[in-house]
Amino acid sequence: MDESVLGHRQRLRERFLKAGVDGLQDYEILEMILFSAHPRGDVKPIAKQLLLQFKTIGHVFKASPEE
C-alpha cells in the first residue's frame, strides 16, 4: 500500500480517537468503515462517491446491497 495512504489512515484514526465522530466529516466516517472492507488502496474516492449518490451518510447506511 502507498505510504501516503497509510499516513492518511493513521492521521484519520488519531483524529477519531481525539475528537470522536464529531471531529470527522461524513466521508471520513465512511472511509474508516471502508478501511476494513478494502484494506488496500485509497477509499476516499469511494466514500465521496457514496455521498454524491445517496446525499447523506444515513442514506448510505439505508441503501440496499444492490444499490
MARBA-946590 format. One line per field, with one value per residue: residue number from 1; z, x, y of N, C-alpha, C in turn. Coordinates in nm, 4 decimals, always signed. Layout:
N
doke: c(NUM|...)
nZ: c(Z|...)
nX: c(X|...)
nY: c(Y|...)
caZ: c(Z|...)
caX: c(X|...)
caY: c(Y|...)
cZ: c(Z|...)
cX: c(X|...)
cY: c(Y|...)
//
This chain:
67
doke: c(1|2|3|4|5|6|7|8|9|10|11|12|13|14|15|16|17|18|19|20|21|22|23|24|25|26|27|28|29|30|31|32|33|34|35|36|37|38|39|40|41|42|43|44|45|46|47|48|49|50|51|52|53|54|55|56|57|58|59|60|61|62|63|64|65|66|67)
nZ: c(+0.0000|-0.0678|+0.0849|+0.1423|+0.1635|+0.3840|+0.5783|+0.5732|+0.6651|+0.9254|+1.0379|+1.0246|+1.1981|+1.4384|+1.4678|+1.5018|+1.7445|+1.9173|+1.8867|+1.8339|+1.6422|+1.5914|+1.5204|+1.2625|+0.9073|+0.7143|+0.4927|+0.5837|+0.7996|+0.6618|+0.5179|+0.7250|+0.7922|+0.5526|+0.5428|+0.6574|+0.4873|+0.2479|+0.2497|+0.1189|-0.0632|-0.1660|-0.0175|-0.0086|-0.2517|-0.3020|-0.0746|-0.1019|-0.3443|-0.2717|-0.1001|-0.2825|-0.4453|-0.2647|-0.0979|+0.1930|+0.4909|+0.6380|+0.4444|+0.2924|+0.4657|+0.4712|+0.2182|-0.0184|-0.0663|-0.3403|-0.4456)
nX: c(+0.0845|+0.0463|+0.2545|+0.1498|-0.1210|-0.1275|-0.0329|-0.2394|-0.4557|-0.3691|-0.3538|-0.6222|-0.7376|-0.6168|-0.7298|-0.9951|-0.9768|-0.9120|-1.1221|-1.3573|-1.6513|-1.7658|-1.5605|-1.5014|-1.5598|-1.8471|-1.7700|-1.5244|-1.5898|-1.7163|-1.4926|-1.3369|-1.4944|-1.4867|-1.2186|-1.1744|-1.3169|-1.1930|-0.8927|-0.6606|-0.5320|-0.6750|-0.9609|-1.1036|-1.2112|-1.4217|-1.5826|-1.6589|-1.7980|-2.0129|-2.1496|-2.2150|-2.3922|-2.5943|-2.6487|-2.6647|-2.5027|-2.6675|-2.8481|-2.6733|-2.6239|-2.8768|-2.9123|-2.9774|-2.8093|-2.7865|-2.7900)
nY: c(-0.1170|+0.2243|+0.4676|+0.7220|+0.6723|+0.5030|+0.6831|+0.8729|+0.7188|+0.6619|+0.9203|+0.9908|+0.8012|+0.8848|+1.1419|+1.0642|+0.9226|+1.1319|+1.3224|+1.1890|+1.0897|+1.3352|+1.4988|+1.4411|+1.4506|+1.3463|+1.1845|+1.0983|+0.9372|+0.7320|+0.6454|+0.5331|+0.3139|+0.1758|+0.1038|-0.1509|-0.3149|-0.2776|-0.3226|-0.2372|+0.0327|+0.3525|+0.4700|+0.7000|+0.8207|+0.6396|+0.6700|+0.9393|+0.9251|+0.7612|+0.9372|+1.1371|+0.9985|+0.9059|+1.1186|+1.1630|+1.0393|+0.8753|+0.7855|+0.6354|+0.4220|+0.3111|+0.2150|-0.0431|-0.3608|-0.4039|-0.1503)
caZ: c(+0.0000|-0.0787|+0.2145|+0.1677|+0.2066|+0.5226|+0.6622|+0.5806|+0.7531|+1.0624|+1.0836|+1.0426|+1.3228|+1.5502|+1.4835|+1.5567|+1.8857|+1.9921|+1.8796|+1.8058|+1.5107|+1.5728|+1.4638|+1.1261|+0.8034|+0.6823|+0.4045|+0.6627|+0.8746|+0.5650|+0.4922|+0.8352|+0.7790|+0.4325|+0.5631|+0.6823|+0.3705|+0.1371|+0.3283|+0.0395|-0.1533|-0.1209|-0.0158|-0.0067|-0.3677|-0.2853|+0.0278|-0.1588|-0.4451|-0.1998|-0.0539|-0.4001|-0.4921|-0.1662|-0.0365|+0.3359|+0.5443|+0.6759|+0.3245|+0.2546|+0.5509|+0.4401|+0.0809|-0.0330|-0.1204|-0.4854|-0.4773)
caX: c(+0.0000|+0.1174|+0.2843|+0.0604|-0.2488|-0.1069|-0.0248|-0.3740|-0.5360|-0.3221|-0.3963|-0.7673|-0.7609|-0.5767|-0.8333|-1.1126|-0.9511|-0.9111|-1.2453|-1.4750|-1.7114|-1.7966|-1.4424|-1.4808|-1.6594|-1.9191|-1.6917|-1.4168|-1.6512|-1.7299|-1.3580|-1.2960|-1.5707|-1.4382|-1.0821|-1.1736|-1.3718|-1.0995|-0.7723|-0.5517|-0.5719|-0.7406|-1.1065|-1.1669|-1.2990|-1.5416|-1.6649|-1.7164|-1.8951|-2.1322|-2.2234|-2.2733|-2.5050|-2.7009|-2.6697|-2.6319|-2.4456|-2.7816|-2.9000|-2.5748|-2.6463|-3.0072|-2.9131|-2.9793|-2.6839|-2.7861|-2.7566)
caY: c(+0.0000|+0.3514|+0.5296|+0.8352|+0.6153|+0.4588|+0.8022|+0.9302|+0.6327|+0.6803|+1.0534|+0.9857|+0.7267|+0.9705|+1.2444|+0.9971|+0.8931|+1.2575|+1.4013|+1.1071|+1.1113|+1.4769|+1.5630|+1.3918|+1.4735|+1.2221|+1.0978|+1.0395|+0.8269|+0.6224|+0.5939|+0.4461|+0.1895|+0.1070|+0.0530|-0.2957|-0.3836|-0.2575|-0.2946|-0.1799|+0.1390|+0.4739|+0.4552|+0.8322|+0.8401|+0.5564|+0.7350|+1.0610|+0.8841|+0.7154|+1.0548|+1.2023|+0.9174|+0.8887|+1.2508|+1.1693|+0.9156|+0.7921|+0.7195|+0.5331|+0.3057|+0.2534|+0.1642|-0.1882|-0.4129|-0.3888|-0.0115)
cZ: c(+0.0000|+0.0596|+0.2454|+0.2146|+0.3513|+0.6179|+0.6806|+0.6765|+0.8990|+1.1181|+1.1095|+1.1707|+1.4452|+1.5750|+1.5443|+1.7061|+1.9714|+1.9987|+1.8601|+1.6695|+1.4860|+1.5112|+1.3203|+1.0338|+0.7733|+0.5927|+0.4803|+0.7490|+0.7829|+0.5313|+0.6001|+0.8293|+0.6615|+0.4473|+0.5793|+0.5630|+0.2511|+0.1978|+0.2502|-0.0501|-0.0868|-0.1294|-0.0145|-0.1296|-0.3583|-0.1859|-0.0284|-0.2650|-0.3798|-0.1519|-0.1705|-0.4457|-0.3943|-0.0822|+0.1119|+0.3802|+0.5871|+0.5575|+0.2725|+0.3347|+0.5207|+0.3004|+0.0798|-0.0861|-0.2727|-0.5266|-0.4575)
cX: c(+0.0895|+0.1358|+0.1900|-0.0765|-0.2381|-0.1033|-0.1613|-0.4606|-0.4971|-0.3669|-0.5469|-0.8031|-0.7274|-0.6795|-0.9593|-1.0940|-0.9547|-1.0488|-1.3721|-1.5329|-1.7457|-1.6791|-1.4142|-1.5936|-1.7286|-1.8376|-1.5769|-1.4685|-1.6674|-1.5941|-1.3162|-1.3692|-1.5176|-1.2966|-1.0813|-1.2265|-1.2768|-0.9640|-0.6557|-0.6082|-0.6499|-0.8922|-1.1791|-1.2559|-1.4290|-1.6364|-1.7332|-1.8211|-2.0243|-2.2158|-2.2841|-2.3996|-2.6215|-2.7295|-2.6343|-2.5736|-2.5573|-2.8397|-2.8028|-2.6017|-2.7784|-3.0136|-2.9118|-2.8444|-2.6738|-2.7473|-2.6093)
cY: c(+0.1239|+0.4141|+0.6460|+0.7872|+0.5684|+0.5772|+0.8668|+0.8495|+0.6528|+0.8150|+1.0562|+0.9119|+0.8126|+1.0803|+1.1848|+0.9704|+1.0194|+1.3231|+1.3191|+1.1407|+1.2576|+1.5531|+1.5229|+1.4351|+1.3395|+1.1290|+1.0319|+0.9248|+0.7064|+0.5620|+0.4956|+0.3123|+0.1081|+0.0515|-0.0985|-0.3745|-0.3782|-0.2210|-0.2342|-0.0706|+0.2505|+0.4569|+0.5896|+0.8537|+0.7588|+0.6223|+0.8592|+1.0287|+0.8348|+0.8339|+1.1329|+1.1291|+0.9195|+1.0142|+1.2618|+1.0357|+0.8195|+0.7173|+0.6126|+0.4065|+0.2361|+0.1920|+0.0114|-0.2354|-0.3962|-0.2472|+0.0136)
//
